[in-house]
Each structure stands twice: as structure tokens, then as C-alpha cells.
Amino acid sequence: MEKEAITSAQQYRHNRGAFVEYQSELVSNLFITAGLRYDDNDDFGDYTTYRLSSAYIWPIGNNELKLRGAIGTGFRAPSLYEVEYNRGPWASSPASETELKQEETQGYELAVEYSTENGSHYEIVYFDQEIDDSIYFDLANFSGYLQDIGKSFSKRCGVDCFY
């Protein structure tokens, strides 16, 4: 259980959560993880989210190639700080008139990694995430915290190298 509080505003909120996780090497070099989380938030209700991931590792001499992927969902209640900021003297329109709702997400990622025995690491990752009602700070007018009503998308395909 987590208790979030702003004592000067006499605001508090409890978030009770429980999760289970399963990890296994199903067959040689094939790993899976499955997780399920339940949240009960005082202000935003009950949410159940999940994450499934897997990885397969091929040894190539003293190096290795890994294919991995994941899919999952998420929930984030606006923090008391975000809510109280919009109610406070620092906020202005439109943030001062915005009642923040929870964010919900769903997404997946796919990746190929290659690691060498000398410590070099190369990775290609593609991810796609959809966020419902994304919360953000208004950097244009500094009015406070706003919300993208509807769906926001984040996609990326990138290459990383570590030596």
C-alpha cells in the first residue's frame, strides 16, 4: 500500500496494489515472464494491468544474439502534486480549469541484440505505445498540468551501440 500526501493542502490518497509474476526458462535459452498487477486507488478506482515478455538467446561462438519482445498495459493516476498544482495560485487557464483523469497505456516492443565477448553491445529496438489521456506540463504557457484527451502515440525504431 502506498500513501501519497500533501500536508499543506490536507490532501491524501491511498493506492493499494498487489502483483504476481511468473518467470521461467521454458526450454533451453527461451525465457518468458508474465506479470499481473491489481491497483485500487482511492480517487480513480480499480485497475488490472499485465505484461508478457520473452527472449530467446543464441550463442554464436563466444558472442550471443538475443531476440526479445514484450506486450503490456499500464495505469497511472495523476499525482496529488499535479492535481494540487492546478488548484493552486501558480496555475492559470486552461490548466486551472482542467480536472485530471488517469492515464492508461498499452504497447509492445520488439528487439534484436548482439553482444560480443569483449563487451560491445548492439541493439535494434522497435516500440509502439498508445497512451489514453496523457498528462503533461504546459511548457508553452506554463499554466499547469494539461491532458491530451484521447489517444497519443509513441513509436520508435532505434539502433544503440555500447562499447
QUIPE-V156647 format. One record per helix or strand of 3 or more residues. SS is the DSSP state (H for helix, E for strand). FROM is the first residue (numbers start at 0). LEN is the number of residues. Records with the same first field share a line. If there is no record, write none. Layout:
SS = FROM-LEN  FROM-LEN
This chain:
E = 1-5  10-17  29-12  44-16  62-14  102-13  120-17  144-18
H = 6-3  79-8  94-3
